[in-house]
Amino acid sequence: MPEKKVTASGKNAGRGSYAVGDARRRLILDTAVDHFGQWGFHASSLARIAHDCGITQGGLLHHFRSKEDLLLSVLAQSEEHDVERLFGTEPESYAAFLDALVRLIEENTRRPGIVRMFNVLVGESGSVGHPAHAYFKDRYARVLAHSVERLEEAVRRGELRPDIDCEGVAREYVAVMDGLQLQWALDPDSLDMPARVRDYLQRQYAAIRATPE
């Protein structure tokens, strides 16, 4: 049986089709961020998202099985970005970990659509029946566990006081950061979000830092 040959043009066509598919998938995800941020999950529609992408709803469903699948894919993409920025390298100290948090907040000011979407969906997902309820519940548990671990390591190193409530401290700064992001999303010009987060974390660090010998 003669050997089948793949021509260079065939290879390029194959790679090109994959590239087109990846680009379309990214466009759908970016457009969904804007829609979920403006109208939330329930009031957004696949038809409008597809229209704004310049494709049919059937074309959108070729990439995402349902609106729920699209929502969870958007959240997964956002979390992958945050994990890479915040947890990609192990901080050498708790102070370095706080610096990484501020850098993430600074980057979020350049991603207003993501911040707006996050705020809207967190509010919606308080309902157990919301498709993102389990995601946000698990996400906060992961963030809290990671933060407590950083605090406990700093206590063992002698960087922080041994009597601090690590879980309480972690819950407090997560709440402050989320609250400031909500205020910023409502009126970005009224608030220097990275500066406010930095000031708060510096005050918190000064309060829990071990007293120098």
C-alpha positions as CSV (number, residue, x, y, z in Angstrom):
1,M,0.0,0.0,0.0
2,P,1.5,3.3,-1.0
3,E,2.7,5.6,1.9
4,K,0.6,8.6,2.6
5,K,2.4,11.9,2.4
6,V,1.5,15.1,4.2
7,T,2.4,18.1,2.2
8,A,3.8,21.3,3.7
9,S,0.7,23.1,2.7
10,G,-1.4,20.5,4.5
11,K,0.7,21.0,7.6
12,N,0.4,24.7,7.5
13,A,-3.4,24.4,6.9
14,G,-3.7,22.2,10.0
15,R,-1.7,24.5,12.2
16,G,-3.7,27.5,10.8
17,S,-7.0,25.9,11.6
18,Y,-5.9,25.2,15.2
19,A,-4.7,28.8,15.5
20,V,-8.0,30.1,14.2
21,G,-9.8,27.9,16.7
22,D,-7.7,29.0,19.6
23,A,-8.2,32.7,18.7
24,R,-11.9,32.2,18.4
25,R,-12.0,30.5,21.8
26,R,-10.1,33.4,23.4
27,L,-12.4,35.9,21.8
28,I,-15.5,34.1,23.2
29,L,-13.9,34.0,26.7
30,D,-13.0,37.7,26.6
31,T,-16.5,38.6,25.3
32,A,-18.1,36.5,28.0
33,V,-16.1,38.3,30.7
34,D,-17.7,41.6,29.5
35,H,-21.2,40.1,29.4
36,F,-21.0,38.4,32.8
37,G,-19.6,41.6,34.3
38,Q,-22.4,43.7,33.0
39,W,-25.4,41.4,33.4
40,G,-24.3,38.6,35.6
41,F,-24.7,34.9,34.7
42,H,-28.5,34.6,34.5
43,A,-29.2,37.7,32.4
44,S,-26.4,37.0,29.9
45,S,-27.3,35.0,26.9
46,L,-25.2,32.8,24.6
47,A,-26.9,34.4,21.6
48,R,-25.8,37.9,22.5
49,I,-22.3,36.7,23.3
50,A,-22.1,34.9,20.0
51,H,-23.4,37.9,18.2
52,D,-20.7,40.1,19.7
53,C,-18.1,37.6,18.6
54,G,-19.4,37.7,15.1
55,I,-20.3,34.0,15.1
56,T,-23.5,31.9,15.4
57,Q,-24.7,30.4,18.7
58,G,-24.0,27.0,17.2
59,G,-20.4,28.1,16.5
60,L,-20.0,29.2,20.1
61,L,-21.4,25.8,21.3
62,H,-18.7,24.1,19.2
63,H,-16.2,25.5,21.7
64,F,-18.3,25.5,24.9
65,R,-21.1,23.0,25.6
66,S,-23.4,25.3,27.5
67,K,-23.5,28.7,29.3
68,E,-22.5,27.0,32.5
69,D,-19.5,25.5,30.7
70,L,-18.5,28.9,29.4
71,L,-18.9,30.5,32.8
72,L,-16.6,27.9,34.5
73,S,-14.1,28.2,31.7
74,V,-14.0,32.0,32.1
75,L,-13.4,31.5,35.9
76,A,-10.8,28.8,35.3
77,Q,-8.8,31.1,32.9
78,S,-8.9,34.0,35.4
79,E,-7.7,31.8,38.3
80,E,-4.9,30.3,36.2
81,H,-3.6,33.8,35.6
82,D,-3.8,34.7,39.3
83,V,-2.2,31.4,40.4
84,E,0.7,32.0,38.0
85,R,1.2,35.5,39.3
86,L,0.8,34.9,43.0
87,F,1.8,31.3,43.6
88,G,4.3,30.8,40.8
89,T,7.3,31.2,43.1
90,E,7.6,30.6,46.8
91,P,8.1,33.9,48.7
92,E,11.1,34.1,50.9
93,S,9.2,35.9,53.7
94,Y,5.7,36.9,54.6
95,A,6.6,40.5,53.7
96,A,7.5,39.3,50.2
97,F,4.2,37.4,50.0
98,L,2.4,40.7,50.8
99,D,4.3,42.5,48.1
100,A,3.1,39.8,45.6
101,L,-0.5,40.5,46.7
102,V,0.0,44.2,46.0
103,R,1.4,43.4,42.5
104,L,-1.6,41.3,41.8
105,I,-3.9,44.2,42.7
106,E,-1.9,46.5,40.5
107,E,-2.3,44.1,37.6
108,N,-6.1,43.9,38.3
109,T,-6.4,47.7,37.7
110,R,-5.4,46.9,34.2
111,R,-8.1,44.2,34.0
112,P,-11.3,46.1,35.0
113,G,-13.5,43.7,33.2
114,I,-12.3,40.8,35.2
115,V,-12.7,42.7,38.5
116,R,-16.2,43.8,37.6
117,M,-17.1,40.2,36.6
118,F,-15.7,38.8,39.8
119,N,-17.7,41.1,42.0
120,V,-20.9,40.4,40.1
121,L,-20.5,36.7,40.1
122,V,-19.4,36.5,43.8
123,G,-22.6,38.3,44.7
124,E,-24.8,36.0,42.6
125,S,-23.1,32.8,43.7
126,G,-24.3,33.1,47.3
127,S,-27.3,31.1,46.1
128,V,-26.6,27.4,46.4
129,G,-28.2,26.7,43.0
130,H,-25.9,29.1,41.1
131,P,-23.5,27.2,38.8
132,A,-20.5,29.1,40.3
133,H,-21.4,28.5,43.9
134,A,-19.1,25.5,44.4
135,Y,-16.3,27.2,42.5
136,F,-16.3,30.3,44.7
137,K,-16.7,28.3,47.9
138,D,-13.7,26.2,46.9
139,R,-11.7,29.2,45.7
140,Y,-12.1,31.0,49.0
141,A,-11.1,27.9,50.9
142,R,-8.0,27.5,48.7
143,V,-7.0,31.1,49.1
144,L,-7.6,31.0,52.8
145,A,-5.6,27.8,53.3
146,H,-2.7,29.1,51.2
147,S,-2.6,32.4,53.2
148,V,-2.8,30.6,56.6
149,E,0.1,28.4,55.5
150,R,2.2,31.5,54.6
151,L,1.4,33.0,58.0
152,E,2.2,29.8,59.9
153,E,5.5,29.5,58.1
154,A,6.4,33.1,59.0
155,V,5.6,32.4,62.7
156,R,7.9,29.3,62.7
157,R,10.7,31.4,61.1
158,G,10.3,34.0,63.8
159,E,9.2,36.7,61.4
160,L,5.7,37.0,63.0
161,R,4.5,36.9,66.6
162,P,3.7,33.4,67.9
163,D,0.4,34.5,69.5
164,I,-1.4,35.7,66.3
165,D,-4.6,34.1,65.0
166,C,-3.4,33.1,61.6
167,E,-6.8,32.2,60.2
168,G,-8.3,35.4,61.5
169,V,-5.5,37.5,60.0
170,A,-5.9,35.8,56.6
171,R,-9.7,36.2,56.6
172,E,-9.3,39.9,57.4
173,Y,-7.0,40.8,54.6
174,V,-8.9,38.8,52.1
175,A,-12.1,40.7,53.1
176,V,-10.3,44.0,52.9
177,M,-8.8,43.3,49.5
178,D,-12.2,42.2,48.1
179,G,-14.0,45.1,49.6
180,L,-11.5,47.6,48.1
181,Q,-11.8,45.9,44.7
182,L,-15.6,46.3,44.9
183,Q,-15.3,50.0,45.7
184,W,-12.8,50.5,42.9
185,A,-15.0,48.7,40.4
186,L,-17.9,51.0,41.2
187,D,-15.8,54.2,40.8
188,P,-12.2,53.6,39.7
189,D,-11.3,57.4,39.7
190,S,-12.2,57.7,43.4
191,L,-9.7,55.2,44.7
192,D,-6.0,54.3,44.3
193,M,-6.6,50.6,44.9
194,P,-3.0,49.4,45.0
195,A,-2.0,52.2,47.4
196,R,-4.9,51.5,49.8
197,V,-4.2,47.7,49.8
198,R,-0.5,48.4,50.3
199,D,-1.2,50.8,53.2
200,Y,-3.5,48.3,54.9
201,L,-1.1,45.3,54.5
202,Q,1.8,47.4,55.9
203,R,-0.2,48.3,58.9
204,Q,-1.3,44.7,59.4
205,Y,2.3,43.5,59.1
206,A,3.6,46.1,61.6
207,A,1.0,44.9,64.1
208,I,1.8,41.2,63.8
209,R,5.6,41.4,63.2
210,A,7.8,39.8,65.8
211,T,9.4,42.4,68.1
212,P,13.1,42.7,67.2
213,E,15.5,41.5,69.9
